[in-house]
Amino acid sequence: MLEPKRFHHILAENGIDFFAGVPDSLLKDFCAFVTDTTSRDRHVITANEGGAMALAAGYHLASGRFGCVYMQNSGFGNTVNPLTSLVDSEVYAIPMLLVIGWRGEPGKKDEPQHVKMGRVQVALLDALEIKHEVLPDDADGATAAVARAIAHMSEKKSPYALLVRAGTFDKHKLKSQRETPASYDLSREAAIGLLADEVAKVAPGALFVCTTGMPSRELFEHRVKNGQARGSDFLTVGSMGHASQIALGVALQKPERPVFCLDGDGAALMHLGGLSTIGDLAPKNYHHVILNNAAHDSVGGQPTVGFDIDFGAIATASLYRSVRRATTRAELLATLPGFVAAEGPTLLEVRIRQGARADLGRPTATPRESKELFMANLAEPKK
């Protein structure tokens, strides 16, 4: 395995000391080391992958140096626009090093949402004419790979990609996690369970669209554990940041059904402009919950700006009709009736602590099976 500290040193020896990106489970140990050792003006965890590329482009324009942009390959699609219309050698010719976690690599078992992207990743890089190679998992091999990347970026003035396989990096536990206030007594799983149960009591027929990662896994397990029907839930296992717009599409077509979007702080930030679309269209049955622990909790716990910004103020400016915040179980229970009863779009920010059960499972139903169950629920005539 490649020590994150050693790889960071190899990059630094080659003049690469600026990092931007969105955390990934395969890169979490490297990302954790960068987070622990790099100042905030040299390491920026961006809202989305395209933004990271634009940031690295600005860094190059100002310094003439190469930035490092990291991402999970599921987010690679967010980079196609800047790759082809900004940094490409036929446009502005801006070099940067791309470090891409290769989820769904052919021949390796992975979750359904990663299989297609893993299979086509190399072909996509080829189609975009981006020089690439797999990052070796030893220091000598990594040194040689970075040297090839530097030579290419210097000569061609274009990006170079390193694909990172599962198990490439040795362990590094994130030390600089932001401490959650002790008053935030709810875990995400507890908050989701409470929301699911309490909403069912006061809003019969309510629908849930749940964001990707651990929230969808926790909602699925809550339903199974408590023998609850799962047809009311759409579990967004991929497409980070898009749950709010999926929920909006459902709410507009089913105005008689209360629709609850269970979002995360990192996911909401990724496509924050979606709030303005929700506010402008103003579906009265739309209820937006942001489960905020100020962390990319599903991929290693790297920080977000979730506790530093005011989601409620952003929603108000985006024309949401009402906003609320809860930081404890008691506050959540007290605010839920008014939140559910209010005319939408409404926002409820629930501030929670980080972490998940070590034995948290994954949905046993396939995404397609869950989709068909959800659609069958929506097709039922109004009672």
Secondary structure, 3 states (H helix, E strand, C coil): CECHHHHHHHHHHCCCCCEEECCCCCCHHHHHHHHHHCCCCCEEECCCHHHHHHHHHHHHHHHCCCCEEEEEHHHHHHHHHHHHHCCCCCCCCCCCEEEEECCCCCCCCCCHHHHHHHHHHHHHHHHCCCEEEECCCCHHHHHHHHHHHHHHHHHHCCCEEEEECCCCECCCCCCCCCCCCCCCCCCHHHHHHHHHHHHHHHCCCCEEEECCCHHHHHHHHHHHHCCCCCCCEEECCCCCCCHHHHHHHHHHHCCCCCEEEEEEHHHHHHCCCHHHHHHHHCCCCEEEEEEECCEEHHHCCEECCCCCCCHHHHHHHCCCCEEEEECCHHHHHHHHHHHHHCCCCEEEEEECCCCCCCCCCCCCCCHHHHHHHHHHHHHCCCC
